[in-house]
């Protein structure tokens, strides 16, 4: 009985290590860019800032919670796709 080959099985071992190294470099670069841009991210959009001026603290917390709630489903979805792809690659 033949084993089902993954579409990623055509990679040579050297190419795979190069892919891992490049992925780590890309992740490191993206992390540095995000960390350096945090002051710019803290400025918020002008429309949101003007709409929230003078609002109660509970309103500001609710807006921040809403942003996090909207962030997690796409993050979980994309992480699941990457996890499944790597898991399929191992099998």
N, C-alpha and C positions, 0 to 999 in steps of 0.2 A: 504494500500500500504506500503510495507516494504522500509525502508531507506537502501540505499547501505552502507554497513559497510566498513570502511577503514581498510586496513591490520594492521594499528597501533592501532586499537580500542581494541585490546586484552590487552594492557598495563593497569595495575592497577594504580590508582592515585599516590600511593607511588612510584611506579617504574618510573612514568613520572617525578615526582619531582627529583628523583635521577638522571634521565637522563639529566635533565636541569642543575642540579648542576654539574654533571660530564662534561657536555659540556662547562660550564662556566670555570671550572678549566682547561680543556684542552685548551681553547682559551687563557686564561691568561698565561698558560705555554708556548704556542707557541709564544705569543706576547713577552714575556720576552726573549725567545731564539732568536727571530729575532732581537730584540733591542740590545742584547749583541753581536750578530754576525755582526753588521753593519760595524765595522772596517774591518772584513774579506771580506765582500761583496764589500767594496770600493776598494779593490785591483785589481779587474777585472781579467780576464784571461790573462796570459802572452802573448798569441798569439794576442789578441785584442790590448793589450797595445803596443806591438812592431809594429803592423801594423799601429797604429794611431800616433806614435811618429813623430813629425814634421808636422803633418797635420794642416790645418787651423782651426780656432775656429768654423767656420760654418760646417766643416766636423764632428767635435766632437758633435756639437748640433744635426746634422742630424742623427748620429749613436744613440745618446741617445733617440731621438724622435722615431726612428725605433724600438728600444727596447720596448718603451712604447706602440707603436702601436701593436707589436706582443704580448704584455702582456694582453691587454684588452679583446680581443675576448674570450680566454679561461676563463678569470675571469668572464666575463658577462655570459657565457654559464653555468658555474658551479654554479654561484649565482642564476641563473634562475631555475636550477634543484632543488636546496635546497629550494628556495622560493615556487616553485610548490609543493614540497613534504610536506612542513609544511602547506601550504594552503589546500592540500588534507586531511591532518590529522585533521584539524579543522572542515572540512565539514562532 
